[in-house]
Structures are given as C-alpha cells and as structure tokens.
Amino acid sequence: MFGLTRTNRVDDFFDFQRDIERLFNQFWSEMPARTASGAPGAFQVNSTDDGWRIDVPLPGVDPQNVALEAAGNTLSIRVQDSEDRKDANVMRFDQTLTLPQFLDLDKLTASHRHGMLQLNVPLKESVKPRRIQIDGAASEQQKKLGAA
C-alpha cells in the first residue's frame, strides 16, 4: 500500500486539457516571431560562380515603390507605398547592407518578379579567377617550328 498512488480519470482529463491549452498559448505567443521571418527584408544570399544573388521577398509591393541606392560598398533598399492610398496602412521598409569589397556594386542588376526582388552583384574583375599561360620548353619548340 505504501508508495502506490491512485489516479483519478477526471484529474487526468483536466491535466490533458491544461497541457493542450498551454501548447496553444505557447504557439500563439510565439507567432509574431515566426511570421517575422517571412516579412520584407528577410533576404537570402546565394553565392554563384559570377558573384552573389540576393533574394528579398517583397510580396504585394509595386516595383516602382522600391528604391535601390549604392554608395561605396553599402547597398540600401527602401520601400514606401504611395501615400495616396485610402487605408492607413502605408508600408515602409528600409534595409542597408554592407557588401564585401570583392563585389562590384557598379554592375549590380535588379529584377522583380512575383513579389521577389532579385539582386545580382557580380565579382570584381580583379577577383575573378583567370587562366595563366605557362611558357616552357614545349612552347619554345613550337615557336621555332612555326618560324621555320
């Protein structure tokens, strides 16, 4: 008899109900943090052979309301909906990125399709790998044969 505990099915049911409520409360309290990753500015950077591709999701944004400014190695992305909209929810977004020196911001290209702003930033020519011809004995013999 000692050490045995009796369980009550009604108490078990209410414990289960409290656990479910706690789970839902925890889910809803964390919801803003989860949706923030899909907000404008949650960009993704991918490296390509020619440089970097930066994808910035801008759902529902007219590309004419997007301004890109490059200065030095800093890229600024600004979005402001037109102020003539009737509703009070005017969207504003401002993001500044500091890019590495080996990227050429002068040759930056941008496109906007299906709510995704895609920026292509190529590598500077001085950083790109290049093939170097090696002069050796075989090439000197070919030069002599070609001259004869």
N, C-alpha and C positions, 0 to 999 in steps of 0.2 A: 503494500500500500504506500509505503514511503517512496517518494521520487516520481510517482505517477501523477500526471496532470490530466485532468479531464478537459475535453474540448467541447465547446458548445457550437453547434452548427450556425446558430444565429450570429454569434460573435465572429465566426469565420466569414460569414457572408458580409458583415459590415466592415471587417478588415479588408476584404477583397474590394469592396466598394470604395473605401478610403484610398487604397493603392491605385485604383483606376483614376479617381479624381486627382490624386497627386500627379500621376502621369500626364493627364490632360493639362493641368495647371502649369506643369513644367514645360510642356510643349508650347503652350500659348505664350508663356512669359519669354521664351527664347525666340519667338517668331520674328521680331524685328532684326535680330542678329542674323537669322537665316536668310531673310529677304534682302539684307543689305548687300550680299554678295552678287545679286542679280541687278543691283542698282547701276545707273550710269556711272562709269568710272571704274568699275570692276574689270579692268582690262586684262588681256592676256598677251604675253610676249612670246613669240616663237622665233627661233634662230633659223635662217635659211642659208644657202650657200652664198648668196649675194649680200646678205645683211640681216636685218630684223624685220619681222612683220608684227605689228601691234594691232590687236583687235579690241575695239572699245564698243560695247553694246550701248546703243542709243535708241531704244525702241520708242516709236511714236514721235521722233524728233525729225523735223524738216531739215535736210542738209543745208539749206540756206541760213538756218539759225546757228550753225556751227562755225566758229572762227578758230583757225589754227595760226599760231604765231611762233616763229623760230628765231631765237637770238642766241648766238654762241652755241652752246651745247644744251640749251634749255628749250623745251617744246611746251607750249601752253595750248590747252584745249578749252574753249569756252563755248557754252551753250546757253542761249537765252531765248525763250519763246517770245514771239511778238507780243507786245503789250496791249494790242487792240483786242485781245480775246475777252469774251464776256465773263468767263469764270475767274475766280480769284486765284486759281492755282496756276500761276505762271512759273514754269520750270526754269531754274538757273543751275548751272553746273560749271565748275572751274577746276581744272586739274593741271598741274605743272609737273613735267617730267624732266629730270636731268639725265641726258643720254651720254654714253661714253664718248670719248674723243675720237674713237676709230670709226664712228658713224658719220656719214655725210648728210647733214641736215639741209644743205643747199639742193640736194637731189631728191628730197622727200616727195613721195606721191601719196595721194589720199583718194579713197573711193568710199561711197556709201551705198550699201545695198541691203535691203530687207532689215533695216534697223541696226546694221552693224557698220561702224566706221572702221575701215581698214587702212592702216598707215604702213607704207613700205619705206624703210630707211636703209639705203644701201651702204656698204662698207666704203671707206675712202680708198681711192686707187692705190695709195701708198701702202695700204694694209693688206690688199688682196694678194694671195699667193700668185707668183708668176714663175714660169719655167725659164731656166737659165741654160743656155747652150754652153757645153763644156768643150773647149778646144783641146785636142790631144794629138797623138801621133797619127791616128787613123784619119783625122780631118786634114792634117798637113799632107798626107799622101794623096788624098783625094784632090787637094788643091793643085799638087804637082801634076797629077794625071790630067786634070782639067786644063792646065796651061799648056800641056804638050801637044 
